[in-house]
């Protein structure tokens, strides 16, 4: 199509160019003939002389003919030329020229006939007295073949560039039209269709309204991709809401189902000692137990109930009506029969504990967890949430103190008070125990009993220990008194905390004045780690004491396995040592055995003169308690203030 337009346009341009060039060439020839004839007429030449000139001109170029025709104005003055009237009557183009119109025609032989009207000029009026300026005195006809037209180089370039420009314009217009119709519009439609796909529910197919092979390929590729996305999306959604091990709904499905806003009841079940089962029998056995429990619960749960595996060893049953306590009890009792029905579980005893919350709209899972925690702490098969309010209060209190302790650490409101320890033999107070305190924003103090148990199993406990170590080491750096810092088994088990203590001792000028108290009330199961820590502390020059000795798990075997320097006898024994003979006997036995081992003893909770006297009588080496001195932020060592900058 474009080529056809180009050919037509080129032909038209050719014809137009030839016409214009022929007229231009003939006009110049006619003007030359006229000027020649005019010159000779001024010299007085006659009509015969002029005819001879025309004959001479026509013989110069055999293919070119020059003819002259007089107008009626000239005929009146000089007479008519024979044959002119006949020619005028037969040639309409000649008549137009006599009327003053410059004209041209092409005959059958391809010759160009140019008719040039000769107009009267001012210089002609002295001869042509009957004419006016602008009138036509005659017509000069020039006949020549078109092939003899001479075209200049600049005209060739001009017409070529014009033709090329027109072709390019036409080409780009067609290209834009085809590009817009065949490619741009289908791509825009495709983009809109893709944009309209719902990301939460991908799927469907697209159809491109185009014959373009590339776009059709894109359509097929995109549709195949959408099919794969839809397939994997369904699998992902299913895995998001389904437990892969048991095939039950999971926690995500539970959260979504509870968004309905209706009141529900929940039975939250937990497999007892599941971690120990995994550790002893392996994870493969643990998976078989979970599958067996899931199958058992599916069998027992009614059609009106929904069963979920929450994660780990927990399962949840949700229904719209309240749970019957007898049904819950029966469900938990029959779980014991599961190993008998499953040959692969014959070596295992399975039991479950449950928490029940009845007909609640909000915090259903949280309340069921609180009830489950209450049942475990009370060592009963199941408990209802209504009977576990104190557990929730303790839980909230726990969260409250965790936030307060963390904020105090971040804001530098953790401080240390020091309680004096008196040596019985010299009566000198040259030892102190570092005790942590939290200072509120209003200046009030919180004692360790309010927050230590809460943060014991969190990372905050190690942060508190490091803060006490840092402050006490700085406080006693330049004074000759000894001091002790309490450590838990968790502190010893924490590599970061251990390394912090080791580094502090390496840079301390007199590590021999440092004592670390290990809480004896905590059961030490890893004696290898404990003894390794004690050995490292001794090599660095510091000492070790067992705190709260006589409370919990103390026995002589325990004493023998721990290479320590001090036993701090627990307050529960010292408090009653005056009135209770048994307490007195236990303290006496501990002191006697400690002396045989070369270990010094410290009596805690010496609150009166009577208690102090009995402890001295029994051979205790050091006394500590309110009778000796209360904890203070600014202790005195040999009459000198140790750390007055402490609040």
Residue pairs with C-beta under 8 A, 6 or more apart in sequence:
1 174
2 170
2 171
2 174
5 170
6 167
6 170
9 163
9 166
9 167
9 170
10 163
13 159
13 162
13 163
13 166
17 151
17 155
17 159
18 146
18 149
19 104
21 149
21 151
21 155
22 104
22 112
22 114
22 144
22 146
22 149
23 102
23 104
23 114
25 144
25 149
25 150
26 104
26 112
26 114
26 116
26 142
26 144
27 102
27 114
27 116
29 64
29 66
29 114
29 142
29 144
30 114
30 116
30 140
30 142
31 116
33 57
33 66
33 68
33 140
33 142
34 116
34 118
34 140
36 53
37 50
37 53
37 68
40 49
40 50
40 53
41 50
41 127
45 53
47 78
47 81
50 68
54 66
54 67
54 68
57 66
58 64
58 65
58 66
61 144
63 144
63 145
63 148
64 142
64 143
64 144
64 148
65 141
65 142
65 143
65 144
66 140
66 141
66 142
66 143
67 140
67 141
67 143
68 138
68 139
68 140
68 141
69 81
69 84
69 87
69 88
69 94
69 98
69 138
69 139
69 141
70 78
70 80
70 81
70 84
70 137
70 138
71 98
71 135
71 136
71 137
71 138
71 139
73 128
73 130
73 131
73 135
73 136
73 137
74 128
74 137
74 138
76 130
77 127
77 128
77 129
77 130
87 94
88 94
88 95
88 98
93 103
93 104
93 105
93 113
93 115
94 115
94 139
94 141
96 103
96 115
97 103
97 115
97 116
97 117
97 136
97 139
97 141
98 117
98 136
98 138
98 139
99 117
99 136
100 117
100 119
100 136
101 117
102 115
102 116
102 117
103 114
103 115
104 112
104 113
104 114
104 115
105 112
105 113
106 112
106 113
106 146
107 113
109 145
110 145
110 146
110 147
111 143
111 144
111 145
111 146
112 143
112 144
112 145
112 146
112 149
113 141
113 142
113 143
114 141
114 142
114 143
114 144
115 139
115 140
115 141
116 139
116 140
116 141
116 142
117 136
117 138
117 139
118 136
118 137
118 138
118 139
118 140
119 133
119 134
119 135
119 136
119 137
120 128
120 131
120 132
120 133
120 134
120 135
120 136
120 137
121 133
122 133
124 131
124 137
125 131
125 133
128 137
131 137
182 210
182 211
182 212
183 210
183 212
183 215
186 208
186 209
186 210
186 212
186 215
187 215
189 208
189 209
190 206
190 208
190 215
190 218
190 219
190 222
193 206
194 206
194 222
197 203
197 204
197 226
202 226
202 229
202 230
202 233
203 226
203 229
203 230
203 233
204 226
205 223
205 226
205 227
206 219
206 222
206 223
206 226
207 219
208 215
208 216
208 218
208 219
210 216
240 252
241 249
241 250
241 252
241 253
241 256
242 248
242 249
242 250
242 253
243 249
243 250
243 308
243 309
245 287
245 290
245 291
245 309
246 290
246 291
246 294
246 309
247 294
248 294
248 298
248 307
248 308
248 309
248 315
249 257
249 306
249 307
249 308
249 309
250 308
250 309
250 310
250 311
251 308
251 310
251 311
253 308
254 308
254 310
254 316
254 318
254 365
257 306
257 318
258 264
258 318
258 364
258 365
261 361
262 320
262 361
263 320
263 359
263 360
263 361
264 318
264 319
264 320
264 359
264 360
264 361
264 364
265 318
265 319
265 320
265 321
265 322
265 323
265 356
265 357
265 358
265 359
265 360
266 316
266 317
266 318
266 356
266 357
266 360
266 364
266 365
266 367
266 368
267 316
267 317
267 318
267 323
267 328
267 331
267 354
267 355
267 356
267 368
268 310
268 314
268 315
268 316
268 354
268 355
268 356
268 357
268 365
268 368
268 369
268 371
268 372
269 297
269 314
269 315
269 316
269 317
269 332
269 352
269 353
269 354
270 313
270 314
270 315
270 352
270 353
270 354
270 372
270 376
271 277
271 289
271 290
271 293
271 313
271 314
271 350
271 351
271 352
272 350
272 351
272 352
272 353
274 286
274 289
274 312
274 313
277 285
277 286
277 289
277 348
278 285
278 286
281 347
281 348
285 344
285 348
288 342
288 344
288 345
289 345
289 348
289 350
290 309
290 313
292 338
292 342
292 345
292 350
293 315
293 335
293 338
293 350
293 352
294 307
294 309
294 315
296 334
296 335
296 338
297 307
297 315
297 317
298 307
300 331
300 334
301 307
301 317
302 319
304 319
304 320
304 321
305 317
305 318
305 319
306 317
306 318
306 319
307 315
307 316
307 317
308 315
308 316
308 317
308 318
309 315
309 316
310 316
310 365
316 365
316 368
318 364
322 358
322 359
323 356
323 358
328 354
328 356
328 382
329 381
329 382
331 354
332 351
332 352
332 353
332 354
332 381
332 382
333 381
335 350
335 351
335 352
336 349
336 350
336 351
338 345
338 350
339 345
339 346
339 347
339 348
339 349
339 350
340 346
353 372
353 375
353 376
353 380
353 381
353 382
354 372
354 375
354 381
354 382
354 383
355 368
355 369
355 370
355 371
355 372
355 373
355 374
355 375
355 382
355 383
355 384
355 385
355 388
356 368
356 371
356 382
356 383
356 384
356 385
357 364
357 367
357 368
357 371
357 384
357 385
358 384
358 385
358 386
360 367
360 385
367 385
367 392
368 385
370 385
370 388
370 391
370 392
370 395
371 382
371 383
371 384
371 385
371 387
371 388
371 391
372 383
373 388
373 391
373 395
374 383
374 387
374 388
374 391
375 381
375 382
375 383
375 388
377 391
397 454
398 454
401 450
401 451
401 454
401 455
402 454
402 455
402 458
402 460
404 438
404 451
405 438
405 451
405 454
405 455
405 460
405 464
406 460
407 413
408 414
408 438
408 439
409 460
409 463
409 464
409 467
413 438
413 439
413 440
413 441
414 436
414 437
414 438
414 439
414 464
414 467
414 468
415 436
415 437
415 438
415 439
415 471
415 633
415 646
415 647
416 434
416 435
416 436
416 437
416 468
416 471
416 472
416 475
416 633
416 646
417 434
417 435
417 437
417 631
417 632
417 633
418 432
418 433
418 434
418 435
418 472
418 475
418 483
418 631
418 632
418 633
418 635
418 642
419 432
419 433
419 435
419 624
419 628
419 629
419 630
419 631
419 632
420 429
420 431
420 432
420 624
420 628
420 629
420 635
421 429
421 431
421 432
421 433
421 484
421 602
421 622
421 623
421 624
421 628
422 428
422 429
422 622
422 623
422 624
422 628
422 629
423 429
423 430
423 431
423 621
423 622
424 615
424 616
424 620
424 621
424 622
424 623
425 621
429 628
429 629
429 636
429 637
430 480
430 481
430 482
430 637
430 638
431 481
431 482
431 483
431 484
431 515
431 622
432 476
432 481
432 482
432 483
432 484
432 635
432 637
432 642
433 483
433 484
433 486
433 517
433 624
433 631
434 468
434 471
434 472
434 483
434 484
434 485
434 486
435 448
435 486
435 631
436 448
436 452
436 464
436 467
436 468
437 445
437 446
437 447
437 448
438 445
438 446
438 451
439 445
439 647
440 446
452 461
452 464
455 461
455 464
456 488
456 490
457 490
461 488
461 490
461 491
462 490
462 491
462 494
462 496
462 497
465 485
465 486
465 487
465 488
465 491
465 497
466 497
466 500
468 485
468 486
469 485
469 500
469 501
469 504
470 504
471 646
472 483
472 485
473 504
473 508
473 514
474 643
475 483
475 642
475 643
475 646
476 482
476 483
476 513
476 637
476 642
476 643
477 508
477 509
479 637
479 638
479 640
479 642
480 513
480 637
480 638
481 513
481 635
481 637
481 638
481 642
482 513
482 514
482 515
483 513
483 514
483 515
484 514
484 515
484 516
484 517
484 545
485 514
485 515
485 516
485 517
486 516
486 517
486 519
486 547
487 501
487 516
487 517
487 518
487 519
488 518
488 519
488 522
489 518
489 519
489 522
489 523
489 524
489 530
491 497
491 498
492 498
492 518
492 529
492 530
492 533
493 526
493 529
498 533
501 516
501 537
502 536
502 540
505 511
505 514
505 537
505 540
505 541
505 542
506 540
508 514
511 540
511 541
511 542
512 541
512 542
512 543
514 541
514 542
514 543
515 542
515 543
515 544
515 545
515 565
515 566
516 537
516 542
516 543
516 544
516 545
517 544
517 545
517 546
517 547
517 566
517 568
518 524
518 530
518 544
518 545
518 546
518 547
518 564
519 547
519 548
520 546
520 547
520 548
520 549
520 550
520 551
520 552
520 553
520 554
520 558
520 570
521 547
521 548
521 551
521 552
521 553
521 570
522 552
523 552
523 553
524 530
524 553
524 558
524 562
527 561
527 562
530 562
531 561
531 562
531 563
534 544
534 562
534 563
534 564
535 563
537 543
537 544
538 544
538 563
543 565
543 566
544 562
544 563
544 564
544 565
544 566
545 564
545 565
545 566
545 567
545 568
545 602
546 562
546 564
546 566
546 567
546 568
547 568
548 568
548 570
548 571
548 604
549 567
549 568
549 569
549 570
549 590
550 569
550 570
550 572
550 573
550 586
550 587
550 590
551 570
551 572
551 573
556 593
559 567
559 593
559 594
559 597
559 599
560 597
564 599
565 599
565 600
566 599
566 600
566 601
566 602
566 622
567 590
567 594
567 599
567 600
567 601
567 602
568 601
568 602
568 604
568 624
569 587
569 590
569 591
569 601
569 602
569 603
569 604
569 620
570 604
571 604
571 605
573 583
573 586
573 587
573 590
574 583
574 587
574 603
574 604
574 605
574 606
574 611
574 615
574 625
575 583
575 605
575 607
575 611
576 583
577 583
577 584
577 587
577 611
577 614
577 615
577 618
578 584
578 608
578 610
578 611
578 614
584 614
584 618
587 603
587 615
587 618
587 620
588 618
588 619
590 601
591 601
591 618
591 619
591 620
592 619
594 600
594 601
595 601
595 619
600 621
600 622
601 619
601 620
601 621
601 622
602 620
602 621
602 622
602 623
602 624
603 611
603 615
603 620
603 622
603 623
603 624
603 625
604 624
604 625
605 611
605 624
605 625
606 612
606 615
606 623
606 624
606 625
606 626
606 627
606 628
607 625
607 626
607 627
608 627
609 627
611 625
611 627
612 623
612 625
612 627
612 628
615 623
616 623
633 643
633 646
633 647
634 641
634 642
634 643
634 644
634 646
635 641
635 642
635 643
636 642
